[in-house]
Amino acid sequence: MEHIRNAVERAKTVRSDVSQQQSQIDSAAEQSQFLPNTTVVNAARPWGSELVLNGVHLESNRIISHDIADPRSKSFDILRTQVLQSMEAKSWQLLGITSPTPGCGKSTIAANLALSIARLPDKKVLLVDLDMQKPQVSNALGLKCKQGVVSVLEGKAKLSGALVRAYIGKQSVLVLPCENSIPNSSEWMASRSMIALLQEIKRDFRGWTVILDLPPMLLSDDVITILPQIDCALFVATVGTSTVSEVKECARHLDSTPIVRAILNKSADSTASYYSRYGHY
């Protein structure tokens, strides 16, 4: 009986220690609300760290959809509603965002769409940076990360440890950043590690909207390689940057992939729908 009592006492002590540790983590996270870009390592939750985003930094990178008072956020809210309706009708989970070439604003739109979805009380969103040749999500959001999608693919980190919970106000978005650019991104896109990563995301984030910031289509075969693994795509072209021939070539590659929306960015057409005219993103 004595050893049973000792075991019970040890269990109580462990529970007390865990509870105390969680309280300390929660307190640190709460305090970080007043310290923009403060990282809180959080071993007790299913992600690696927490970060409070800096509103000034977001604004400087044209990330505005977290701010309901900003009239520009309405365009992303309309896009959000249309994208979610299309995805929910088909039970789609993985949305890839791409463009013909760089400079079309796809990463900015991906981040704004994610933060707009995050404002919905019944929705959860995961933003994944798969533009491994030129990752932009971390810079846009102001994340500083030592681990990310590359570390996960190389087997140096687990998915949970590479995730960042990014807060802005009362909302948050979960981010899998890309910590550095790599020259052999095409090989990783076609690897078993990538297939396993996407399968893990589908399994562990069932019911979430997963936004994949993909590379531009016409720079490499990265996007073509990964298209069979995603559910649908959002295509971003830009006035003055994207040519008709580029858009047609992308359309051929996307022929077997459902397109939930095609966005003409930087359009000045006053008759166009407001959500398709994002200004300079």
KAPEWO-V303758 format. One record per residue. OMEGA is omega in whole degrees, -180 to 180 (NA if undefined). Layout:
BEGIN
OMEGA
OMEGA
END
This chain:
BEGIN
-178
-178
176
178
179
179
179
180
178
179
178
-180
179
179
180
180
180
179
179
179
-180
179
179
179
180
180
179
179
180
179
-177
176
-179
-179
-178
-180
174
-180
177
177
-168
-175
-176
-179
-173
170
-170
-176
177
-177
173
-176
-179
-177
179
178
179
-179
-180
178
176
174
-170
-169
176
-174
-177
180
179
-177
179
-179
-178
180
178
176
178
176
178
-177
-179
179
-179
178
179
-178
-178
179
-178
-176
178
-177
-175
178
176
178
-177
-179
178
-174
175
175
-179
178
-176
-179
178
178
178
-180
179
178
179
-179
176
177
-179
179
178
-174
-176
-178
175
-174
176
179
-176
178
178
173
-170
175
180
-178
-176
-173
-179
179
-178
-177
-178
179
172
-173
175
179
179
-174
180
179
179
-179
-180
179
-180
180
173
179
-177
-178
-178
-178
177
172
-176
-178
168
-172
-179
-178
179
176
177
-174
166
-175
169
-169
178
178
179
-177
-175
-176
-179
179
179
177
-177
-173
174
179
178
178
179
180
-179
176
177
178
179
-178
-174
-178
177
-177
177
167
-178
-179
180
175
-176
177
170
-172
-167
179
-178
177
-177
-176
180
-179
-173
-178
180
-177
-177
-177
-175
-176
171
-173
-177
172
-174
176
179
179
-178
178
179
-179
178
180
179
178
177
-180
178
180
-177
-173
-177
-180
179
179
-178
177
171
-175
172
-175
178
178
179
-179
-176
180
-179
178
-175
-176
179
-180
-172
-174
-175
175
NA
END
